[in-house]
């Protein structure tokens, strides 16, 4: 994880705030140029249309890129001072131009909002300082009916690489093979593959389809009705 990823993970850029700060719109997103450490360095930041932030530092005297900024092996008092100043700038931009968003994918965020609106449940992050796993519990039983996991795409045999978000839902085992025919539905990762299904939160499944599966999972984790 590089410096920009560290600061801006789970942060969403607000365009009007970026413009107010001094970012300039481009075809690819937004760019900013500013100086650091009494004009010793020029910072060039870019935010692409997906909200990913990248940055480079240039020596104002020589015009050359200061590659030590992103070289973990480079250590010493000077490079440490430069990194700290750069991080302070990034953190200031995060505070002024971004808002916290706990999930990586927009669809995960929408589903979390839908769950709260329909069932009154908020995501529960199971471990301190770990936002890669969250669950939603049925209020009457305490059972999980939705589990969010951030996982490498390769773990689900996807052709792409990088982190993705999935939501695991409980299903009727007799419907599993039918569900698996849909794009975005996968054999469950990290849970019982007969009774659970993994849904990829990349808009390959419609919100309506995911909401239907969440509703089914909610019903399946509700208290069992007593037989008279």
Buried (B, 14 or more C-beta within 10 A) or exposed (E): EEBBEEBBBEBBBBEEBBEEBEBEEEEEBBBBEEEBEEEBBBBBBBBEEEBEBBBBBBEBEEEEEBEBBBEEEBEEEEBEEBBEBBBEBBEEBBEEBBEEBEBBBBBBBBBBEBBEEEBEBEBEBEEEEEBBBBBBBBEEEEBBBBBBBBBEBEBBEBEEEEEBBBBBBBBEEEEBEEBEEBEBBBBBBBBEBEBBBBBBBBEEBEEEBBBEBBBBBBEBBBEEEEEE
